[in-house]
Amino acid sequence: QIALARAFGCARVVFNDGLRARQEAREQGLPYVSDAELSKRVITRAKSTPERAWLGEVSAVVSRQALADLNAAYRTFFHSVSGR
C-alpha cells in the first residue's frame, strides 16, 4: 500500500507540475514547453530540490509515464479544440 501510494502521489505531482508549467507558459505568451524541457523541469531538476527530492524514491517509469499521459492529453485537447 505504501509503495502504491508513493507511486500514485508521484504520478499526480509530476502530471500537475507539468500541466502547470505548460499553462503558465501559454498564459504568459511564452513558447510551447517541449516534452524534453518539461521532463528536465518537473522530473530531473525537481528531484534536486528539497521539496521534490522524494520523487527519486519512486521508479522513474512512473514519472515518465505521467508526463507521457500529460503530453497525450494536452495534444488531444488542443487538437479537439482546433477541429483536428
Contacts in CASP RR format, 6 or more apart in sequence:
PFRMAT RR
TARGET T0000
AUTHOR 0000-0000-0000
METHOD contacts of the structure
MODEL  1
QIALARAFGCARVVFNDGLRARQEAREQGLPYVSDAELSKRVITRAKSTP
ERAWLGEVSAVVSRQALADLNAAYRTFFHSVSGR
6 54 0 8 1.000
6 57 0 8 1.000
6 58 0 8 1.000
7 58 0 8 1.000
7 59 0 8 1.000
7 62 0 8 1.000
10 54 0 8 1.000
10 55 0 8 1.000
10 58 0 8 1.000
10 62 0 8 1.000
10 63 0 8 1.000
10 66 0 8 1.000
11 62 0 8 1.000
11 63 0 8 1.000
11 65 0 8 1.000
11 66 0 8 1.000
12 66 0 8 1.000
13 52 0 8 1.000
13 55 0 8 1.000
14 42 0 8 1.000
14 43 0 8 1.000
14 46 0 8 1.000
14 55 0 8 1.000
14 62 0 8 1.000
14 63 0 8 1.000
14 66 0 8 1.000
14 67 0 8 1.000
14 70 0 8 1.000
15 66 0 8 1.000
15 67 0 8 1.000
15 69 0 8 1.000
15 70 0 8 1.000
17 41 0 8 1.000
17 42 0 8 1.000
17 46 0 8 1.000
18 33 0 8 1.000
18 38 0 8 1.000
18 41 0 8 1.000
18 42 0 8 1.000
18 67 0 8 1.000
18 70 0 8 1.000
19 70 0 8 1.000
19 74 0 8 1.000
21 33 0 8 1.000
21 38 0 8 1.000
21 41 0 8 1.000
21 42 0 8 1.000
22 32 0 8 1.000
22 33 0 8 1.000
22 38 0 8 1.000
22 70 0 8 1.000
22 74 0 8 1.000
24 30 0 8 1.000
25 31 0 8 1.000
25 32 0 8 1.000
25 33 0 8 1.000
26 32 0 8 1.000
33 41 0 8 1.000
35 67 0 8 1.000
35 71 0 8 1.000
38 67 0 8 1.000
38 70 0 8 1.000
38 71 0 8 1.000
39 64 0 8 1.000
39 67 0 8 1.000
42 67 0 8 1.000
43 55 0 8 1.000
43 60 0 8 1.000
43 63 0 8 1.000
43 64 0 8 1.000
43 67 0 8 1.000
46 52 0 8 1.000
46 55 0 8 1.000
47 53 0 8 1.000
47 55 0 8 1.000
47 56 0 8 1.000
55 63 0 8 1.000
END
